[in-house]
Amino acid sequence: MILTAVTKFCIQDRCLYYVDPITSRLRLVVPEEYQKQQFHERHGGVFGTHSSAVKIYDALRHDYYWSNMRSDCEKWCKECPVCAFTREPLPR
């Protein structure tokens, strides 16, 4: 188990990367204290579009990796006040 986990990561230029098992693409591992910042840059930053959690997750996972990224994106999108204001009301 530990050996399998180690083979999914590598260090290059003093940075830790996750090696995507399907594409072999290197994705930068984002430390916990910067994860929400990366989300906000893609979601509501200068070029952010307040897209859905799925779209934000797809954009982030192209270049970055952290555990539970998908659930974090879902949670943070639900907490976004701009998205809450513009979200369609639930059907009755």
N, C-alpha and C positions, 0 to 999 in steps of 0.2 A: 504493500500500500504506500509506504513512504517513498520507495524507489519510483513508483509510478508517478506520484505527485511531483517529485523532483524533475523528472524528465519533461514535465509540462512547462517548466520555467527555465530561463537562462539569464545570464548577466552579460550585458554588452555595454561598453563605454560607461561602466559603473552604474548602470541602470538595470532594474529588474524587469524582465519581460515575460509575459505569458505566451507560450507557443501554441497557436490555434491548432488543434489536432486534425482538423479537416483541411485547412489551407496552408498550414505551416507558417502563417503570417505572424510576425511579432507584434504583440499589443502591450503597450506600456502599462505596468501595474501601478495604479494610483493609490497612494497612501490614504488612509481613512480620513485624515484631516483635509484633504483636497477633493474628495469625491463629490460633495455637494456643490463645491465651486465649479467643477467641470460640468456638472449637470446644469447649473444655472447659466453658464456660458452658452451652452447649446440650446437651452430652453428659452431663456429670456434676456440673454446678453445683447450686445450690439447687433449681432446678426441672428439673434434668437427669434423664433416665430411662434412660440407657445404651442408647439405641435403636441400631438398625443404622446403618451408614455412609450408606446410601441415605436414611434418614429424617432423619439429622442434616444431610446435604447439602441435602436439599429444604427443611429449615427455615432453614438459613443462607442459601441462595441467594435466598430471598425478599427479604431485606434487605441482604445483603452480597455483595461480589465480590472475588475474588483469583484469580490464575492458578493452575491445577491444584487448585482447591478440592476437587473430587471425589476425586482421588487422595490428597490430604492427609487427608480424612475417612476414607478406607479405611485408610490407614496408621495413623492415630492410634487408630482403633477397634481395630485388631489389636494395638496396643501397650497398650491399656487393661487393667490388672490385674484390675479387677472383671469386665469382660466375659470375659476369659480364664478366670477362675475359674468363671463361671456358664455359659460356652459348652458346648454339648453336644459330647461327644467325637466325633471323626471315625469313620465306620463302617469296620469292618475288612473 
